[in-house]
């Protein structure tokens, strides 16, 4: 795994600023929330890239379980697996399985949105991230298009100064 501050060579990052790769299945990971999520239906998007044959990704929350089977395209990438869950409260588990050995799958982040109208706050908040680390994420534009933002706010602060001798780097000045 890697993130925008501690990248792993050969592991590209996307809109979440983090990524993890596996070449073995079964594999799983769980997101645990410190506070219960508000009740109601949620759309869960998992940003992926891979070449694992017959990939099956399942999402489980409470008593619900949904499975998506990947059909890798010519670019060997399924940009997004999408689930709709109503029983999402404190934990969300993902299981990764494949029909045959070989290949890999990368997870480039998870987006969880309510289906109700309102503001969606999506944070790239990796501790220590800078504008340069954001610009170095090759899947950022492609994955941002999936999120369909009406507005993007970039808020940077002292991280910009850390590696530049306490001076604002050229080209980063406020206009």
C-alpha positions in Angstrom: 0.0 0.0 0.0 1.0 3.6 -0.4 -0.2 7.2 -0.1 0.6 10.6 -1.5 3.2 11.2 1.2 4.7 7.7 1.2 4.2 6.4 -2.3 5.0 2.8 -3.2 7.0 2.6 -6.5 4.8 1.2 -9.3 1.6 1.8 -7.4 -0.3 4.8 -8.9 -2.6 6.9 -6.7 -6.0 8.4 -7.5 -8.6 10.6 -6.0 -8.3 9.3 -2.5 -4.5 9.8 -2.2 -4.1 6.2 -1.1 -3.9 2.8 -2.8 -3.4 -0.8 -2.0 -2.5 -3.8 -4.3 -3.0 -7.5 -3.9 -2.0 -10.4 -6.1 -3.6 -13.1 -4.0 -7.2 -14.0 -3.2 -9.2 -14.3 -1.2 -8.4 -10.9 0.3 -10.5 -8.5 2.4 -10.4 -5.1 4.1 -12.9 -3.4 6.4 -13.6 0.3 6.9 -14.7 1.0 10.5 -16.4 4.3 11.3 -15.8 5.9 14.7 -19.4 7.3 14.7 -22.5 5.6 13.1 -23.2 6.9 9.6 -26.5 8.7 9.2 -29.4 6.3 8.3 -30.5 5.9 4.8 -29.4 4.5 1.5 -25.8 5.1 0.4 -24.0 4.7 -2.9 -20.6 3.2 -2.3 -18.0 3.5 -5.1 -14.7 1.6 -5.1 -12.0 2.9 -7.4 -10.1 0.0 -9.0 -7.5 -1.0 -11.5 -6.4 -4.5 -12.3 -5.9 -7.6 -14.4 -7.1 -10.3 -12.0 -9.2 -12.9 -14.0 -12.8 -13.2 -12.9 -12.5 -10.7 -10.1 -15.5 -10.6 -7.7 -15.7 -7.7 -5.3 -18.4 -7.9 -2.6 -19.5 -5.2 -0.1 -21.1 -6.2 3.2 -22.7 -3.9 5.7 -25.0 -5.2 8.5 -27.2 -7.9 6.9 -26.6 -6.7 3.3 -24.1 -8.2 0.9 -23.7 -7.3 -2.8 -21.3 -8.7 -5.4 -19.9 -7.1 -8.5 -18.0 -9.1 -11.1 -15.3 -7.2 -13.0 -15.1 -7.4 -16.8 -11.7 -5.8 -17.3 -11.7 -3.6 -20.4 -9.0 -3.2 -23.1 -7.1 -0.9 -20.7 -7.3 -3.7 -18.1 -9.1 -1.3 -15.7 -12.5 -1.2 -14.2 -12.6 2.4 -13.0 -15.4 1.9 -10.4 -17.4 -0.8 -8.7 -20.7 0.6 -7.4 -22.9 -0.7 -4.6 -26.1 0.6 -3.1 -26.5 -0.2 0.6 -29.1 0.7 3.1 -27.8 -1.0 6.2 -24.4 0.8 6.4 -23.8 2.0 10.0 -20.4 1.4 11.6 -18.5 -1.0 9.3 -18.2 -1.8 5.7 -16.3 -4.9 4.6 -15.0 -5.7 1.1 -14.0 -9.2 0.0 -11.9 -9.7 -3.1 -12.0 -13.1 -4.9 -10.9 -14.3 -8.3 -11.8 -17.2 -10.6 -8.2 -18.1 -11.3 -4.7 -17.2 -10.0 -2.7 -14.5 -11.6 -2.9 -10.8 -12.1 -3.5 -8.1 -9.5 -6.1 -5.7 -8.3 -5.5 -2.2 -6.9 -7.9 -0.3 -4.7 -7.6 3.4 -5.2 -10.1 4.6 -2.7 -13.8 4.4 -1.6 -16.5 7.0 -1.9 -19.6 6.8 0.3 -22.5 9.2 -0.5 -26.0 9.5 0.6 -28.6 9.4 -2.2 -30.3 12.5 -0.6 -29.5 15.9 -2.0 -26.9 18.0 -0.2 -23.3 18.8 0.0 -20.8 16.0 -0.5 -17.5 16.5 1.3 -14.7 14.4 -0.3 -11.3 14.7 1.4 -7.9 13.9 0.0 -6.7 14.5 3.5 -3.5 12.4 3.7 -1.4 13.9 6.5 1.6 15.7 4.9 0.1 15.9 1.4 1.0 18.9 -0.8 -0.1 20.3 -4.1 2.8 18.5 -5.8 1.7 15.2 -4.4 -1.8 15.9 -5.6 -0.5 16.7 -9.1 1.5 13.5 -9.2 -1.7 11.3 -8.9 -2.2 9.8 -12.4 -5.8 8.7 -11.9 -7.0 11.9 -10.3 -8.8 13.5 -13.3 -10.4 10.2 -14.4 -11.7 9.4 -10.9 -12.8 13.0 -10.3 -15.0 12.7 -13.4 -16.8 9.8 -11.7 -17.6 11.9 -8.6 -19.0 14.7 -10.9 -18.3 17.6 -8.6 -20.0 20.9 -9.1 -17.2 22.7 -7.2 -13.7 21.8 -6.2 -12.0 23.7 -3.3 -8.3 23.2 -2.7 -7.2 24.1 0.8 -3.4 23.9 1.4 -1.4 25.2 4.3 1.8 24.6 6.2 2.6 21.3 4.3 3.5 23.4 1.3 6.3 25.0 3.4 7.9 21.8 4.9 10.2 20.9 2.0 10.8 24.4 0.7 12.7 26.1 3.5 9.6 27.8 5.0 8.9 29.7 1.7 6.0 29.4 -0.6 7.2 27.3 -3.7 7.4 29.1 -7.0 4.0 28.9 -8.8 2.1 28.4 -5.6 1.5 32.0 -4.6 -2.0 33.2 -4.0 -3.5 35.1 -6.8 
